[in-house]
Amino acid sequence: MRTRILRVAELSQGDVLRWQALAERAIEPNAYLDPRWLHTSVLTHPDAADMMVALVEDDDDLRGLLAFTVEPAWQGFPFRAVSTAGRFLHTHAERHHPLIDPREPVATMESLLRGLRASRLPGLFALHKFVGDGPLAAALEQAVTRSGVFVQELLRQPWAFAESERPTLLPNSNVSEDGRLELTPEFMLPLSSKKATQNLRRRARGLLKELGAPVVLIDRSDSPEAISDFLTFQASGWKGDASAGGTAMALSEHTEKWFREVSERFGSDGDLRIFQVESGKTVLYMSVCYKSGGGVFGIIDSYNEDFGRYSVGHMGRILGLDMLNSRDPDTLFDPDLDPFYSSSTAIYPHRRERVNLLMSLGGPISPLLLRAVPLARRSRERVRELLRRKGGEDGPEEKSPSPQGKVSGGVS
């Protein structure tokens, strides 16, 4: 096997076709490395223009693909790193793991590491938002051992997930022949506490009582107007108010164009999922998902703020997962929800680990820098502890994570 490194913009049409085939059979699917997402992003979004890829090839067979940029390893220091957490992926992509063919995954990962090491790229490799368990994680572990690469684990968190074999959350409701799924308050949430489930059921009953009409999810995946309707719906609340810090995609011309084009690419292949929850003429919730390989990925959703007291976002996610049980029964579902949102993540029945890693690929300085990371982190924690003590018994008030729960692109 050999590894080629080049800019995404330099890929040939044949490269992109092989890339798409790899995305469909990857051992761990990743919609954010699907060319319909990443290649389209490079062509349409200015922040993605500098994206690079490492291609692992066996003759003409594409066995692996990693997307990255070269970024500062630490803010304020001159050291740089090959990183999956650059400006674009850090902001827009919730999964950074490479696409790896199920055949010989360990050898493919070894070739990838050798290729990065043999290049003229920096000797540090920041691999963020990587799967922390499963076959790809095992392949990386073996490849790292065989290659003698030094690794520091910077972060490990459990993330919400739904395997392909998952329970039905609405046992008393089924998808109708015309593709509608009605909300009933008797839903089952395997990972929620009894009290939390009862509270959510009570809100569901309150919502149904106030609206006086059934609450149903309709599948709008094939509707030509669905993306425009989602953009309008997202911008109808505070997110559409730039003066209030709103982040609706419709506020940015290039972001809206990018989102439309990526969605159209998935839609043209039948891999776009757009669900809408409504009661009569009142839209309560909308979500957009992309299917890539053996997985469906939650990209973005939005809810009607006028009914926020009833947790309509939770209702929409419950209905959405059961709709996927009907429409995509043999695929995993990754909602891409940060663990910070514990009540939302409790809807989903399974958990997987996600990790941020820092590796030394070679050169005299990078191993020393990696060995300095634990000392730097301990020093940072001591400073934080002193600040907490100075701020009083309960410590100073901390800021909550951003709505997307982003993790810093540098080493923290």
C-alpha positions in Angstrom: 0.0 0.0 0.0 1.0 3.6 -0.6 -0.2 6.9 0.7 -0.7 10.0 -1.4 -1.2 13.4 0.2 -2.8 16.3 -1.7 -5.4 19.0 -1.5 -9.0 18.0 -1.9 -9.3 20.6 -4.7 -6.7 18.6 -6.7 -8.5 15.3 -6.7 -9.5 13.9 -10.1 -13.1 12.8 -10.9 -11.9 9.3 -10.7 -10.5 9.9 -7.2 -13.8 11.3 -6.1 -15.7 8.2 -7.5 -13.3 5.9 -5.6 -13.8 8.0 -2.5 -17.6 7.7 -2.7 -17.3 3.9 -3.1 -15.0 3.8 0.0 -17.5 5.9 2.0 -20.3 3.3 1.2 -18.2 0.3 2.5 -16.2 2.0 5.3 -15.7 -0.1 8.5 -17.0 3.0 10.4 -19.2 5.2 8.3 -18.8 9.0 8.5 -21.1 11.4 6.7 -18.6 14.3 7.3 -15.9 12.5 5.3 -18.4 11.4 2.6 -17.4 13.3 -0.6 -20.9 14.6 -1.0 -20.2 16.5 2.2 -16.5 17.2 2.2 -15.7 17.6 -1.5 -18.8 19.7 -2.0 -17.8 21.8 1.0 -14.4 22.5 -0.5 -16.0 23.7 -3.7 -18.7 25.9 -2.0 -17.5 27.0 1.5 -14.6 29.4 1.8 -13.5 28.0 5.2 -12.9 24.6 3.6 -10.6 25.7 0.8 -7.4 24.5 2.5 -8.6 20.9 3.3 -6.2 18.1 2.5 -6.5 14.4 2.3 -4.2 11.4 2.8 -5.3 8.6 0.4 -4.2 5.0 1.2 -4.1 3.0 -2.1 -3.4 -0.6 -3.1 -2.8 -0.3 -6.8 -6.1 1.4 -8.0 -8.0 0.4 -4.9 -8.7 3.1 -2.4 -8.3 1.6 1.1 -8.4 4.7 3.4 -8.9 8.4 3.5 -8.1 11.0 6.2 -9.1 14.7 5.9 -6.9 17.3 7.7 -5.3 20.7 7.7 -2.1 22.0 9.3 -2.8 24.0 12.4 -1.0 25.5 15.4 -0.6 22.7 18.0 -0.9 25.2 20.9 -2.1 28.8 20.9 0.8 31.1 21.4 3.5 28.6 20.5 5.3 28.1 17.1 4.7 24.3 16.9 2.3 23.0 14.2 0.4 19.8 13.8 -1.4 17.8 11.2 -4.9 18.2 12.6 -8.5 17.0 12.0 -9.6 19.9 14.1 -8.9 22.9 11.9 -11.3 25.8 11.5 -13.8 24.1 9.1 -14.0 20.6 10.6 -13.9 21.9 14.1 -16.9 24.1 13.5 -19.0 22.0 11.2 -18.1 18.3 11.6 -18.9 16.2 14.6 -17.0 13.1 13.5 -13.4 13.2 12.2 -12.4 9.5 12.0 -11.0 8.4 8.6 -12.8 6.2 6.2 -11.1 2.8 6.3 -11.9 -0.3 4.1 -13.0 -3.3 6.1 -10.3 -5.4 4.4 -7.0 -5.2 6.2 -7.8 -2.2 8.4 -4.7 -2.5 10.5 -2.4 -2.5 7.5 -4.3 0.5 6.1 -3.9 2.4 9.3 -0.2 1.6 9.3 0.2 2.8 5.8 -1.6 6.0 6.7 0.7 6.7 9.7 3.8 5.9 7.6 2.6 8.2 4.8 2.1 11.1 7.2 5.5 10.4 8.8 7.3 10.2 5.5 5.8 13.5 4.2 7.1 17.0 4.9 4.2 17.7 7.2 4.7 18.5 10.9 5.6 15.5 13.2 2.6 16.0 15.5 -0.8 14.5 14.6 -4.0 15.8 16.3 -6.7 13.3 15.7 -9.9 14.6 17.2 -13.5 13.3 17.4 -12.2 9.7 16.7 -14.1 6.6 17.6 -13.0 5.3 21.0 -14.2 1.7 20.6 -15.1 -0.7 17.9 -13.1 -2.2 15.0 -11.6 1.1 13.8 -10.3 2.0 17.3 -8.8 -1.5 17.6 -7.1 -1.2 14.2 -5.6 2.1 15.2 -4.3 0.7 18.4 -2.6 -2.2 16.7 -1.2 0.1 14.0 0.2 2.5 16.6 1.9 -0.4 18.5 3.4 -1.8 15.3 4.6 1.6 14.1 6.1 2.8 17.4 4.0 5.9 17.4 3.7 7.7 20.8 0.1 8.7 21.7 -1.5 10.9 24.3 -5.2 10.7 24.9 -6.5 14.2 25.6 -10.2 13.6 26.0 -12.6 10.6 26.2 -16.4 11.0 26.4 -19.4 8.7 26.0 -21.7 9.9 23.2 -25.3 9.0 22.5 -25.9 6.5 19.8 -28.4 4.0 18.4 -27.2 0.7 17.0 -29.0 -0.8 14.0 -30.8 -3.2 16.4 -32.6 -0.7 18.7 -35.8 -0.6 20.6 -39.0 1.1 19.6 -39.7 4.2 21.7 -43.4 4.5 20.8 -44.8 1.0 21.2 -48.4 2.1 20.6 -47.8 4.0 17.4 -46.8 2.8 13.9 -45.9 4.5 10.7 -49.0 4.8 8.5 -49.2 3.9 4.8 -48.8 7.6 3.9 -45.6 7.9 6.0 -46.9 9.6 9.1 -46.1 8.7 12.7 -48.3 10.0 15.5 -47.0 11.0 19.0 -48.4 9.1 21.9 -47.5 9.9 25.6 -46.7 6.2 26.3 -43.1 6.3 24.9 -40.3 4.3 26.5 -36.9 5.8 27.1 -34.4 3.0 28.2 -31.7 5.3 29.6 -33.9 8.0 31.2 -34.8 7.9 34.8 -38.3 7.0 35.8 -38.9 10.5 37.0 -37.5 12.1 33.8 -39.6 9.8 31.6 -42.8 10.7 33.6 -42.0 14.4 33.3 -41.6 14.1 29.5 -44.8 12.1 29.2 -46.7 14.8 31.2 -45.3 17.5 28.8 -46.5 15.4 25.8 -50.0 15.2 27.3 -49.9 19.0 27.9 -48.8 19.7 24.3 -51.6 17.5 22.9 -54.2 19.1 25.2 -53.1 22.7 24.2 -53.0 22.0 20.5 -56.3 20.0 20.5 -55.1 18.0 17.5 -52.7 15.0 16.9 -49.0 15.7 16.8 -47.5 13.8 13.9 -44.2 13.4 12.2 -44.2 13.4 8.4 -41.3 12.3 6.2 -40.4 15.2 3.8 -37.2 13.7 2.5 -38.5 13.7 -1.1 -40.0 17.2 -1.0 -38.2 19.7 -3.2 -39.2 22.5 -0.9 -38.1 20.8 2.4 -34.7 22.4 2.6 -36.0 25.9 2.0 -38.7 25.3 4.6 -36.1 24.1 7.1 -34.0 27.2 6.6 -37.0 29.5 7.0 -38.1 27.6 10.1 -34.7 27.7 11.7 -34.5 31.5 11.1 -38.0 32.1 12.6 -36.8 32.2 16.2 -34.0 33.9 18.0 -31.4 32.1 15.7 -32.6 34.3 12.9 -31.8 37.5 14.8 -28.2 38.4 14.2 -28.3 41.2 16.9 -29.2 38.6 19.5 -26.3 36.3 18.5 -28.5 34.2 16.2 -26.7 31.6 14.1 -29.3 30.6 11.5 -27.8 29.5 8.3 -30.0 31.9 6.3 -28.1 34.8 7.9 -25.0 33.9 5.8 -25.2 33.7 2.1 -22.3 31.3 1.6 -23.4 29.1 4.5 -26.9 28.8 3.1 -25.6 28.0 -0.3 -23.2 25.4 1.1 -26.0 23.7 3.1 -28.3 23.6 0.1 -25.7 22.1 -2.2 -24.6 19.4 0.3 -28.2 18.5 1.0 -29.0 18.3 -2.7 -26.0 15.9 -3.3 -27.3 13.5 -0.6 -30.9 14.0 -1.8 -30.1 13.1 -5.4 -28.9 9.7 -4.2 -31.9 9.2 -1.9 -29.7 9.7 1.2 -31.4 12.8 2.6 -33.7 12.5 5.5 -35.9 15.5 6.5 -38.5 15.0 9.1 -41.2 17.5 10.2 -43.3 17.4 13.3 -46.6 19.3 13.1 -50.1 19.6 14.5 -52.6 20.9 12.0 -50.8 23.9 10.4 -48.4 24.4 13.3 -44.9 23.2 12.7 -43.2 22.2 15.9 -39.9 20.6 14.9 -37.7 19.9 11.8 -34.6 17.8 11.4 -32.1 17.1 8.7 -30.0 13.9 8.5 -27.7 12.4 5.9 -27.2 8.7 5.2 -23.7 7.5 4.4 -22.7 3.9 4.2 -24.2 2.0 7.0 -25.2 5.0 9.1 -27.6 7.9 9.3 -26.2 11.1 10.9 -28.1 13.8 12.6 -26.9 17.0 11.0 -29.1 19.8 12.3 -32.5 20.3 13.9 -34.7 23.1 15.1 -37.8 23.5 17.2 -40.7 26.0 17.6 -39.8 28.2 20.5 -43.4 29.0 21.2 -43.8 25.4 22.5 -40.4 25.1 24.1 -42.0 24.5 27.5 -43.3 21.2 26.3 -39.8 20.0 25.2 -41.0 19.7 21.6 -37.3 19.1 20.5 -37.4 15.9 22.6 -40.7 14.9 21.1 -39.2 15.4 17.6 -36.2 13.3 18.4 -38.3 10.5 19.8 -40.5 10.5 16.7 -37.5 10.8 14.4 -35.8 7.7 15.8 -38.9 5.6 15.4 -39.3 6.9 11.9 -35.8 5.8 11.1 -36.6 2.4 12.6 -39.2 2.1 9.9 -37.3 3.7 7.0 -33.7 2.7 7.7 -34.0 -0.4 10.0 -30.5 -1.9 9.2 -28.5 1.3 9.8 -26.9 2.8 12.9 -28.0 6.3 13.9 -25.6 8.9 15.2 -27.5 11.9 16.5 -24.3 13.9 17.0 -25.5 15.3 20.3 -22.9 16.7 22.8 -23.0 14.8 26.2 -23.7 18.2 27.8 -27.3 17.9 26.7 -28.1 15.0 29.1 -31.9 15.1 28.8 -31.7 15.0 25.0 -29.0 12.3 24.8 -31.0 10.1 27.3 -33.5 9.5 24.5 -31.0 7.3 22.6 -30.5 3.7 23.8 -26.8 3.2 23.3 -23.4 4.8 24.0 -20.1 4.9 22.2 -16.8 6.5 23.2 -15.3 9.4 21.4 -11.7 10.5 21.9 -9.2 13.2 21.1 -5.7 11.9 20.5 -2.3 13.5 19.9 0.4 11.5 18.2 4.1 11.9 17.5 4.8 10.9 13.9 8.5 11.6 14.0 11.2 14.2 14.3 13.3 15.0 17.3 10.9 17.5 18.9 7.4 16.0 18.6 8.0 13.1 21.2 9.3 15.7 23.7 6.3 17.9 23.1 3.9 15.0 23.7 5.6 14.0 26.9 5.2 17.6 28.1 1.4 17.5 27.7 0.6 15.7 31.0 2.8 18.2 32.9 1.1 21.1 31.2 -2.4 19.7 31.9 -1.5 19.1 35.6 -0.2 22.7 35.9 -3.4 24.0 34.3 -5.6 22.0 36.7 -3.6 23.3 39.7 -4.1 26.9 38.5 -7.9 26.2 38.0 -8.1 24.7 41.5 -6.4 27.8 43.0 -8.9 30.1 41.1 -11.8 28.0 42.4 -10.6 28.3 45.9 -10.1 32.0 45.5 -13.6 32.4 44.1 -15.1 30.8 47.2 -16.3 27.4 48.3 -18.4 26.9 45.2 -15.9 28.5 42.9 -16.5 31.1 40.2 -19.4 30.8 37.9 -18.4 28.7 34.8 -19.6 29.4 31.3 -21.6 26.6 29.7 -20.4 25.0 26.5 -21.4 26.4 23.1 -24.6 25.1 21.6 -22.6 22.7 19.4 -20.4 21.6 22.3 -17.2 22.3 20.3 -13.8 21.2 21.5 -10.8 23.4 21.0 -8.8 22.6 17.9 -5.5 22.9 19.8 -4.1 20.7 22.6 -6.0 21.4 25.8 
